[in-house]
Amino acid sequence: MRVAEQTEMGLGGSAEPRRSAAPPAAERPLADRPLADRMRPRSIADIVGQPQVLGPGKPLRVALETGRLHSMVLWGPPGSGKTTLARLVAQGSDAQFIALSAVMAGIKDVRAAVEKAQAERAATGRRTVLFLDEVHRFNKTQQDTFLPYIEDGTLVFIGATTENPSFEVVSALLSRARVYVLRALQPADTAEIMRRALADPERGLGGRGPGGADVEVDEPALELLARAADGDGRRALNMLEIAADLAVEGRIGVAQAAEVAGGTRRRFDKGGEQFYDQMSALHKSVRGTDPNAALYWFCRMVDGGCDPGYLARRIVRMAVEDIGLADPRGLQLAIDAWTAYDRLGSPEGELALANAVIYLACAPKSNAVYTAFKEANADVQEFGTLEVPMPLRNAPTSLMKDLGYGKGYRYAHDEPDAYAAGERYLPEGLPDRRYYQPAPRGLELRIGEALTRLRERNGGRDGGQGSSGGGDR
């Protein structure tokens, strides 16, 4: 089987392989290429991890083994093997492979690729795999450019993205491509990738030690690098290559691994899906009364570079949405923590926010105010501009008093227990409502008991709502 031709196309739109002074990595001498590129898998057997798409009988594995091409979107974190899989799909089908990066390419490059694909099909009958890395960076118009050529078979489209295709890839393109979800590699996977690189004398680090011996690595050092790679195979090999340069007498110890791994950050994309997933996990952990999980997700977001000011705002939202009047101190503590962060800055200010996170997670929960607020807003939208009842209107002038403004109003503080039994404060035309239903927890337990006592004085109705028809809600 003939190896698939690999053409890299960039901003210039040229359909010919580059002939510049800095050729693509695949055209440079092996020794001049980074370890991560040299160790790129050349067959399915070389791939580590991703059993959910490459296990026996899985659709993507079957496609690779049988050479049956179909358009696809590969969705996964950095270093999970998206580019490698695209190349293997083309190679296994003896197809022409054209790679574009949405960071640099434009519609001109796509058209040049289409022309090259049409010429190849006419001359040899071979199909063309067009690989678009970072497909989410193309706008709707740019993504739509592929549609007619996928439809007529000119191109087999493979897009790679770290973002959720549901939000970043147009529906018309998704309907013509199958989405495969790749996952971050496990530490055992990245450790295996590094072991292979250490033992490979052709492409890896085999024989690079003193006297032509292999570079050795202490197991704790390998485990440290595997964890620091954070599921990214490319990062693991990059760190291993640097650590090998620091090896003492051909051995990578914990000291060298720690030097290389220091300062690495966990995967986090501000504004991307990981950002919103982790924010959701933090909020749900607080709501679920799990202070340990809440603190973990808070620290994950801080570690990933999330703006603590944004976290402070969301913590205040948690206080009003999920704790509410079950513990009104939660809101004050959240605001105080925000103020403390503004005054202290990082990293000391994060501790104040952590206090608020843990307090809110431990506090009694109630969304009664949140629910009542939504229901009252719904009535505002449904019933329109209802008039304020005359007794409730302000009457600062004699004319307004003559018109009946404020007439019949009962001043609550002049009534027993400061409660004007029998009064109705909702507008005419709005059915009786009971928006606020206190939760049987925290302070709201006592609030609910007090409202029940007042309701009994009104014959089981809220706030003297006996003067208008309509049922409670």
C-alpha positions in Angstrom: 0.0 0.0 0.0 1.4 3.4 -1.0 1.9 5.8 1.9 -0.5 8.7 1.8 0.9 11.9 0.5 1.0 14.6 3.2 0.6 18.2 2.2 0.7 21.0 4.7 -1.1 24.2 3.6 -0.9 27.5 5.4 -1.9 31.1 5.0 -0.5 31.4 1.5 -3.1 29.0 0.0 -0.5 27.1 -2.0 -1.6 23.5 -2.9 2.0 22.4 -3.3 4.2 21.0 -0.6 6.2 23.7 1.1 9.7 24.4 -0.2 10.6 27.1 2.3 13.8 27.2 4.4 11.7 25.8 7.3 9.8 22.8 5.9 7.0 21.0 7.8 8.2 18.7 10.6 7.5 15.6 8.5 10.0 16.8 5.9 12.8 17.7 8.3 15.5 15.2 9.3 14.4 13.0 12.1 17.0 14.3 14.6 15.8 17.9 14.1 12.2 17.1 15.0 10.8 17.3 18.6 10.5 14.0 20.4 6.7 14.3 20.5 6.7 14.5 16.7 9.2 11.7 16.2 7.2 9.3 18.4 3.9 10.0 16.6 2.1 6.6 16.2 2.5 5.0 12.8 -0.3 2.4 13.2 -3.2 1.6 15.4 -0.9 -0.7 17.4 1.2 2.3 18.4 -1.8 4.2 19.9 -2.1 4.3 23.6 -5.5 4.9 25.3 -8.8 5.9 23.7 -10.5 2.4 24.1 -13.9 4.1 23.8 -13.3 4.8 20.1 -10.4 2.4 19.2 -11.4 -0.7 21.1 -12.2 -3.9 19.1 -15.4 -3.4 17.0 -15.6 0.3 17.6 -16.6 2.4 14.6 -13.4 4.4 14.3 -11.2 1.3 14.7 -13.2 -0.5 12.0 -12.8 2.6 9.7 -9.0 2.5 10.3 -8.7 -1.2 9.7 -10.9 -1.4 6.6 -9.9 1.9 5.0 -13.5 2.9 4.7 -13.4 6.7 4.8 -16.1 8.9 6.3 -16.1 12.5 7.4 -15.7 13.1 11.1 -15.0 15.6 13.9 -12.5 14.6 16.5 -13.3 16.3 19.8 -10.8 16.0 22.7 -8.3 17.8 24.9 -4.8 18.7 23.7 -2.4 15.8 23.2 -5.2 13.2 23.0 -4.2 12.1 19.5 -6.6 13.9 17.1 -4.0 14.8 14.5 -2.4 11.3 14.6 -5.8 9.7 14.1 -6.5 11.9 11.1 -3.2 10.9 9.5 -3.8 7.2 10.1 -7.3 7.4 8.5 -5.7 8.8 5.3 -2.8 6.4 5.4 -5.0 3.4 5.9 -7.1 4.4 2.9 -4.2 5.3 0.6 -5.7 8.8 0.4 -4.1 12.1 -0.2 -3.8 14.0 3.1 -4.0 17.8 3.2 -3.7 19.5 6.6 -4.9 23.0 7.3 -4.9 24.9 10.6 -7.9 27.2 11.2 -5.5 29.5 13.1 -3.8 30.5 9.8 -5.9 29.3 6.9 -8.8 30.9 5.2 -11.3 30.2 2.4 -8.6 30.7 -0.2 -6.7 27.8 1.3 -9.8 25.6 1.3 -10.4 26.4 -2.4 -6.8 25.5 -3.2 -7.2 22.2 -1.3 -10.4 21.5 -3.3 -8.6 22.1 -6.6 -5.8 19.7 -5.5 -8.3 17.1 -4.5 -10.2 17.3 -7.8 -6.9 17.1 -9.7 -5.8 14.0 -7.7 -9.2 12.3 -8.2 -9.1 12.9 -11.9 -5.5 11.8 -12.3 -5.3 8.7 -10.0 -8.8 8.1 -8.6 -7.5 8.6 -5.1 -9.6 10.4 -2.5 -8.5 13.3 -0.4 -8.7 13.7 3.4 -8.8 17.3 4.4 -7.8 17.7 8.0 -8.7 21.0 9.6 -7.1 21.5 13.1 -8.9 23.9 15.5 -12.0 23.8 13.4 -13.9 25.8 16.0 -11.8 28.9 15.0 -13.5 29.0 11.6 -16.7 31.1 11.5 -20.0 29.9 10.1 -19.3 31.1 6.6 -15.9 29.5 6.5 -17.3 26.2 7.8 -20.1 26.2 5.2 -17.4 26.3 2.5 -16.8 22.6 3.0 -20.4 21.4 2.6 -20.7 21.0 -1.2 -17.4 19.2 -1.4 -18.2 16.8 1.4 -21.6 16.2 -0.2 -20.2 15.3 -3.7 -17.3 13.3 -2.3 -14.5 15.6 -3.3 -13.3 15.8 0.3 -13.4 13.5 3.3 -13.5 16.1 6.0 -11.8 15.5 9.4 -12.0 18.4 11.9 -10.2 18.5 15.2 -11.4 20.6 18.1 -10.9 21.1 21.8 -14.3 22.8 22.1 -17.8 21.2 22.2 -18.9 20.7 18.6 -22.5 21.3 19.6 -21.6 25.0 20.1 -18.7 25.5 17.8 -19.4 23.5 14.6 -22.3 24.4 12.4 -25.2 22.0 12.4 -25.0 21.4 8.6 -21.4 20.2 9.0 -22.2 18.1 12.0 -25.0 16.4 10.0 -22.4 15.3 7.4 -19.7 14.1 9.9 -19.6 11.7 12.8 -18.3 13.0 16.1 -15.8 11.0 18.0 -15.0 12.0 21.6 -11.4 11.5 22.7 -10.5 11.6 26.4 -7.5 12.9 28.3 -4.9 10.1 28.7 -4.6 8.4 32.0 -1.3 8.7 34.0 -0.6 5.0 33.1 -1.1 5.9 29.4 1.4 8.8 29.5 3.9 6.7 31.5 3.7 4.0 28.8 4.2 6.6 26.0 7.4 7.8 27.8 8.7 4.3 28.4 8.4 3.6 24.6 10.3 6.8 23.8 13.0 5.8 26.2 13.4 2.4 24.6 13.1 3.4 20.9 16.6 3.9 19.4 15.3 5.1 16.1 12.8 7.8 17.0 13.1 8.1 20.7 15.8 8.4 23.3 17.1 4.8 23.2 20.9 4.8 23.2 21.2 8.5 24.1 22.8 7.9 27.5 26.6 7.7 28.3 28.4 5.2 26.1 25.4 4.6 23.9 23.3 3.2 26.8 19.7 3.9 27.2 18.6 6.9 29.3 17.1 5.5 32.5 14.4 7.0 34.7 13.5 6.3 38.3 9.9 5.1 38.6 8.9 7.9 41.0 10.3 10.4 38.5 8.3 8.8 35.7 5.2 8.9 37.8 5.7 12.5 38.6 6.1 13.4 34.9 3.0 11.3 34.0 0.9 13.2 36.5 2.3 16.6 35.4 1.4 15.8 31.8 -2.3 16.0 32.9 -3.5 13.7 30.2 -1.5 15.3 27.4 0.7 12.8 25.5 2.6 15.6 23.7 3.3 17.4 27.0 4.6 14.2 28.5 7.1 13.7 25.7 8.2 17.3 25.7 8.9 17.1 29.4 10.7 13.8 29.0 13.0 15.3 26.3 13.9 18.2 28.6 14.4 15.9 31.6 16.7 13.7 29.5 18.9 16.7 28.8 19.1 17.3 32.6 19.8 13.6 33.4 22.8 12.9 35.7 25.0 10.1 34.3 22.1 9.0 32.0 19.5 8.7 34.8 16.4 10.9 35.3 15.7 11.2 39.0 13.0 12.9 40.9 15.0 16.1 41.2 15.2 16.4 37.4 11.6 15.5 36.9 10.5 18.0 39.5 12.5 20.7 37.8 10.8 20.0 34.5 7.3 19.5 35.9 7.3 22.6 38.2 4.9 25.3 37.2 2.7 23.1 34.9 -1.0 23.9 35.1 -4.0 21.7 34.8 -6.1 21.8 31.7 -8.4 24.8 31.8 -9.8 27.0 29.0 -11.1 30.3 30.1 -14.5 30.7 28.4 -14.4 27.2 27.0 -16.3 24.1 27.9 -13.9 23.1 30.7 -14.4 26.5 32.3 -18.2 26.1 32.4 -18.1 22.5 33.3 -15.9 23.2 36.3 -18.0 26.2 37.3 -21.0 24.0 37.1 -19.3 21.4 39.3 -18.4 24.0 41.9 -22.0 25.4 42.0 -23.6 21.9 42.2 -21.1 20.8 45.0 -22.1 23.8 47.1 -25.8 23.2 46.4 -25.3 19.5 47.2 -23.8 20.3 50.7 -20.4 18.8 49.9 -17.7 21.2 51.2 -14.9 19.0 50.2 -15.9 18.7 46.5 -16.7 22.5 46.5 -13.3 23.4 47.8 -11.6 21.0 45.3 -13.4 22.6 42.3 -12.7 26.1 43.6 -9.0 25.3 43.8 -9.1 23.7 40.3 -10.4 26.9 38.8 -8.0 29.1 40.7 -5.1 26.8 39.6 -6.3 27.0 36.0 -6.1 30.7 36.0 -9.7 31.7 36.5 -10.2 35.3 37.6 -11.0 35.1 41.3 -13.2 38.2 40.8 -15.4 36.1 38.6 -15.5 33.4 41.2 -16.4 35.9 43.8 -19.4 37.0 41.8 -20.6 33.5 41.2 -20.2 32.7 44.9 -22.5 35.6 45.7 -25.0 34.1 43.2 -24.8 30.8 45.0 -25.6 32.5 48.3 -28.8 34.2 46.9 -29.9 31.3 44.7 -29.3 28.2 46.8 -29.0 29.3 50.5 -31.3 32.3 50.4 -33.2 33.1 53.6 -32.4 29.7 55.1 -29.2 31.4 56.2 -29.1 35.1 55.3 -25.5 35.3 56.8 -24.4 33.4 53.7 -24.9 36.4 51.4 -23.1 38.7 53.8 -20.2 36.4 54.1 -20.0 36.0 50.3 -19.9 39.8 49.9 -17.4 40.2 52.7 -15.2 37.5 51.0 -15.4 39.5 47.7 -14.4 42.7 49.5 -11.5 40.9 51.3 -10.2 39.6 48.0 -10.4 43.1 46.4 -8.4 44.4 49.3 -5.9 41.6 49.7 -5.4 40.5 46.1 -3.8 37.2 45.2 -2.9 34.8 46.6 -4.1 35.8 50.1 -7.5 36.9 48.9 -8.4 33.4 47.6 -8.5 32.2 51.2 -11.3 34.5 51.9 -13.2 33.2 49.0 -12.5 29.6 50.1 -14.1 30.5 53.5 -17.2 31.6 51.7 -17.3 28.5 49.5 -17.1 26.1 52.5 -19.6 28.1 54.6 -22.2 28.1 51.8 -21.6 24.4 51.2 -22.3 23.7 54.8 -25.2 26.1 55.2 -28.9 25.0 55.1 -30.3 25.2 51.6 -33.3 26.9 50.2 -34.3 28.1 46.7 -37.6 29.4 47.9 -36.8 33.1 47.1 -35.3 32.1 43.7 -38.5 30.2 42.8 -40.8 32.9 44.1 -38.9 35.5 42.1 -39.3 33.5 38.9 -43.0 32.9 39.5 -43.7 36.6 40.3 -41.8 37.7 37.2 -44.0 35.3 35.1 -47.1 36.9 36.5 -45.7 40.3 35.7 -45.3 39.2 32.1 -48.6 37.5 31.8 -51.0 40.0 33.5 -49.5 43.3 32.2 -49.8 46.7 33.8 -52.4 46.1 36.6 -53.4 49.2 38.5 -52.2 49.7 42.1 -55.2 49.4 44.5 -56.4 52.8 45.7 -55.6 52.1 49.4 -52.0 51.4 48.5 -51.4 54.6 46.5 -49.4 57.5 47.8 -51.3 60.7 48.3 -48.9 63.6 48.7 -51.4 66.3 47.3 -54.9 67.3 48.2 -56.1 66.5 44.6 -54.8 62.9 45.0 -56.6 62.6 48.3 -59.8 63.9 46.8 -59.5 61.2 44.1 -59.3 58.5 46.7 -55.6 57.8 46.8 -54.7 56.1 50.0 -58.3 55.9 51.2 -59.0 53.0 53.5 -55.3 52.1 54.0 -54.7 50.5 57.4 -51.3 51.4 58.9 -49.9 48.0 59.9 -48.1 49.3 63.0 -51.4 50.5 64.5 -52.8 46.9 64.3 -52.2 44.1 66.8 -48.8 42.4 66.2 -48.3 45.0 63.4 -50.5 42.9 61.1 -53.5 44.3 59.4 -55.6 41.1 59.1 -57.9 41.0 56.1 -56.0 43.4 53.9 -55.1 42.5 50.3 -52.1 44.0 48.7 -52.1 42.4 45.3 -53.7 44.3 42.4 -57.3 43.6 41.3 -57.3 41.2 38.4 -54.4 39.1 39.7 -55.5 35.8 41.3 -54.4 35.0 44.8 -50.8 33.9 44.8 -48.4 32.3 47.3 -45.0 32.7 45.5 -42.9 32.3 48.6 -42.9 28.8 50.1 -40.3 28.8 52.9 -38.1 25.7 53.1 -38.3 23.6 56.3 -34.6 24.3 57.0 -32.5 27.0 58.8 -34.1 30.3 59.4 -36.8 29.7 56.9 -38.2 27.0 59.2 -39.1 29.8 61.6 -40.2 32.2 58.9 -42.6 29.5 57.6 -44.0 29.0 61.1 -44.6 32.7 61.5 -46.4 32.9 58.1 -48.5 29.9 59.0 -49.7 31.7 62.2 -50.6 34.8 60.3 -52.3 32.7 57.6 -54.5 31.1 60.3 -55.7 34.6 61.3 -56.9 35.0 57.7 -58.8 31.8 57.5 -56.0 30.0 55.9 -55.2 32.6 53.3 -52.1 34.8 52.8 -52.1 38.5 53.6 -55.9 39.0 53.7 -56.4 37.7 50.2 -60.0 37.0 50.8 -61.3 40.0 48.7 -60.6 38.6 45.3 -61.2 35.4 43.4 -58.5 33.0 42.1 -56.6 30.1 43.6 -53.3 30.0 45.4 -50.2 29.0 43.4 
